[in-house]
C-alpha cells in the first residue's frame, strides 16, 4: 500500500541532507558536485558524471570523498591538473 506521508518524509529528509549542489556541463557530459550530510553528521562530497552512450542509454558513475580525505584528494587533483595544461 502506498503511504504518501512516508514518501513525503523521505523526500524532505533527502532535501535536508543536501548541503550544496552544483552541475557543470562539459560537452555531452554532465558533472554533479553534491555535498551531503551523512547519518553521523559529517559532510561528504559526491562527484557524479552522467552521459548517454551510443545506444542512447544513460550512464552514470559516482565517487564519494569523505571529509577526512578531502585535503589529500584536492592536493592530488591539483597536481594531476598541472599535467593537463
N, C-alpha and C positions, 0 to 999 in steps of 0.2 A: 504494500500500500504506500502511496506517495504521501510524504509528510512535508508540506510546504514550509512550515515553520522551521523544521530541521534543516531543510535546504537553504533557507534564508540565513539561518545562524551560521552555516558553513561558509556561505558567501561573505558574510560580514567578517568572519574570522580571517578569511583569506585576505580581504582588503586591509584589515587591521594589521596583519603580519607583514604587509608590504611597506618598506621604509623608503625606497627610492626605485624609480623605474625610468629607463631611457631606451629608445630604439634608435638604431643607426642603419640607414640603408646604404648598401655598397653594391652597386650593380644589381645583379639578380639575387643577392643575398640580403638578409636582414639579420642584424645582431641586436640582441636584447641584453641589457645590463640591469639586473634587478638585485637590490639589497633587501633581504627579508630577515625577519626575526625568528630565530629557532625557538623550540619549545622551552629551552633552558634560558632564554632571554638574550642570548648573544646574537649578533648580526652576522650574516654571511652573504657573499656575493655569488650570484648565479649568472653565468655568461652563456647565452643560448644563440646558436646560429641556425637559421632556417632558410631553406631554398626548395625549389621544385626541381626534381631530377628530369631526365629526358622523357620519362613516361608520364610526367605531369604530377607525380606523387610528391607530397610534402615530406621533406626530410629535415629532421632537427637533431642537433646534438647539444649536450649541456655539460658545463663544467661548473663545479661548486668550489669556491675558495672560502675557507673559514677564516675568521678574524685573526687567529694566531698564525696564519700563513700568508696574510696579505702583503706584508712588507717584503718578504723574500720573493713572492710572486711578482710584485711590481718591479723590484730591482732586476729580476731576470727578464721580465718583459721589456723593460727599458734597454737592457743590454742587447737582447735579441733584435730590438728595433734599430739599433745602430747599424746592423748588417743589412737593413732593408733600404738604406738611404743611398 
